[in-house]
Amino acid sequence: MTLLTSAVAAIVCTIIWYKNAPKNDMKIGILCWMYWGATIMWFVDAIFEYAELKAEYFSPAPADMLNDFFLGLSVVVFGLIIWLVILLIKDPKGVIKSALSKKAN
Amino acid sequence: MACFLISTAEAVVTTVAAKQIEKNENLREVNVSEVKYSHKTPFSKKLKWLRNMLWGGSALLLFEHVWHGEIVPFFPFLTAASNPADAAEMLHEMATVGVTMALLVTGVWGVIVGITTAMEKKAEKEDAAQIAEHAEN
């Protein structure tokens, strides 16, 4: 479920990035790479788990699935927070810079 | 248990390498008096794609490990490191799952770089053909 959630997040972000390309004011590319990196890593994790559990891997207990989905959503939110922090620090539109300079004046 | 640490180590190396390569590329640009228009993406930028994938993936996997209680905010930070049996299992997981993760991320990046390089070469060929056509006319 965590793999699926991060894969969906990666696909959605890539679509948003492509729709806005070549403009990259919002630094969506960072979010894409982050979610794709995590998706690949969880994919590897899933392969190793499948090798251990075989067909049982595809029939998880509902409680485990719910917990994994909850984790997946939390991971997506955590990724969004990281992206937001990077966006505010890099400030590609200069919004924070101009707001601060206005205050100084 | 701590499989993401291998990717984190690779992310550190990639970050340093990208910075160094970018510095060299900038130096080269200063030395060239005539800057040519090119479709080529600098290698440092391509390396940053890998860096972002590795750091991003490692950060999200770190969160997952904290969620499962495998990482704690006090020494030894990794719960598996507190006894030798778990530590051995952790090292085995790092050597198998962790290394595979790092290799697959790098492999996917390699494929992306290969495709973009081919696209850049195609665009440059098209440009050259257009320039030749203009010159003929």
Interface residues (C-beta under 8 A of the other chain):
Chain A: T2 S6 G29 I30 W33 M34 Y35 W36 G37 A38 T39 I40 M41 W42 F43 V44 D45 I47 F48 L71 S74 V75 F78 G79 I82
Chain B: C3 F4 S7 W49 N52 M53 L54 W55 G56 G57 S58 A59 L60 L61 F63 E64 W67 T96 V97 T100 M101 L104 V105 V108
